[in-house]
């Protein structure tokens, strides 16, 4: 497969013709599941163990963020649920203050390396950490749905809301990616006590 350069409009906006992913049932087992006792390296150079996080936390899992000038897999935008990672990360950035004010932690997880995630975090000015599941320990333990593109095994887009390390809500599939934070805030306002 050939790679194509990632134009800025693909990175920062949601394409009008983005295909809508369908619910294949791959996340039905997650509700009320306890997060595994696994530590992941974060963009702020700490090991974060989601198992031990107290209170409410939002974990949004995404395939990979694009980088200006770096090739993306051919046909990326046509893969249901693939494109939109950067707009999703930015929407959590833009709503982070409200989530934090309500005592909700935010974490993004992908199978990208910590170095790639640090670049994205710095470039996008993210106020929350991204966690690297490059060894697939987290996604394997939770049996998260994956997609394979150009030899890469990437987590399909989904969002978990945790209370004391237990999954209380799973959004899957997530579409459109940049509106997921609105759904999360609405769910939390109805269920957070």
N, C-alpha and C positions, 0 to 999 in steps of 0.2 A: 504494500500500500504506500502511496505517496502521502507525504505530509504537506500541508499548506500553511502559509503564514497566518497568524492570528490577527486579523484586523481589529483596531480598537473598538469598532462598533459591535463586534461579536463578543468581545470581552466584557464591555460595560453595559450592554443593553440586551433585552430579550428579543430575539428575532420574531417577527410577526408570524412566520410560518412554522414556528417551533412545534414539532409533533407532541401531542399529549400522551404521556405514558399511561398504560393501563394497570389496574390493580391485579397482579398475578397471585395474590394471596401469600406472597413470600414473607410478610411481616406479621401474619396473624398470631404467631406463637410468642410475640414479644410482650404483649400486655401482661402486667403484673410479674414480669420476669425480674429477678435480681441481677443487676449488672455484675459481670465477672470481676474478680479481684485481679485486675491486670493494670499495670501502669503504662502510660504512653508519654512519650517525650513531647514537650510543648514548645511553642515559639518563644516563650519567655524563659527557656532553658531550665525547666523544672520537669520532674516526672509527676504526672497527675494520675491519680487512681480514682476513677469515677465511682467505684464501689464505695469509697469512704467519704464522698462528698455529702455534707449534711444539707437538708432543706431541698428547695426546688432548683432544678437545673435543666437547661435546654441544651440538648446535644443535636446539632444538625450535621448529618453525614452527607458528603457530596463527592462526586467523582474526582474532579481536579479543577483548580483555578487556572485560567489562562494567563500567559505572560506576554506583554508586548514584545514583538519581534521573535517569539519562539513558536515553532511549528506546533499545530494541533493535529490530531489524527484526521485523515481524510474522511469526510462525511460526518464529522462530529455533530454538527447542527441537526442532521437528519436522524440521529439516534434519540429515540424518546427518553427524556430525562437526563440527557448528557449535558447539554449547554445550559448556561445560566448560573454557574457556580459563583462567579464574581459578583453579579447583581444580588444574589442571595446573601453572600457574605457582607456586602455593603448595606443591605437592608437591615441586617442584624446590627451592624455598626451604627446606623442611623437611629435605631430604636433601643440601643444598649442602655442609655440613661434611664428610660422608663422601666426596662426589665430590672436593672440594678436597684432602682428606687423601690421596687416591689420585692426585693430580696431574691431575685432569680439570677443564677449564674448562667453564663453562655459559653459554649465550647463548640468549635467546628472540628470535624474529624474527616480526614481523607487518607488514602494510602500513599500520598505524596511524601517525599522525604521532608524532614524538618527544615532543611536548607531551602527547598522550594517553597515551603509554607512561610518561612521567615521572610523571604522576598515578597510574597504576596501580602503578608501582614504589615510589613513596613510600607510598601507602596500604597496600600489601601487605607492605612492608618487605623487598623482594627484595634479596638480597646479590650478585646477578649482574646484568649489564646486559641490557636489552632493546634490540634493534636495529631501526631503522625502514627498511623497504623500501617507503616510500610512493611512490617513483617506479617500482617494480617492476623495478629493474635486476637485483637478485639472483634473484628468482623467474623472470624472463624468461630470464636467462643459464643457469639450471639447468633450465629448462622444468618448473617445479614446477606441480602441479595447483592450479587456482584454482576458487573458487566465486563466483558473482555474486548479490548480495542487495541490493535497494534501490539499485541503481546503484553499489555498492561491489564492487571486485574484491579478494577476500580469499584468502590462501593456505590451502589445505586442511591439516588437521592432519597433520604428519609429523615425525619426529625423525631427525636424521642424527648418526652418530658418526663423527668425523673423526680421522685420525692424520696429523699433519703436512700438513693441508690436503687430504687425500684421503678420500673417503667409504668407510668400511669397513663400515658397516651403515646401513640405512634401515628405520625402523619406519613402515609405512604399510599400511593405515590404523591409526591409533592409537585404541584403545578398550579400556577406559574411559580417558579422558584423565588422571585422577588416579592411575592405576596405571602409567603409562608409565615413570616414573622407576624403578620396581621392575624392570621389564623391562630398562631401560638398565643399571642397576647389575648385574643378573644377567649380561647379555651381556658387560659389561666385565670382570667377575670371571673369566669363562671365556676371554676373548680378549686382555686387556691383558697384555702381557709387557714 
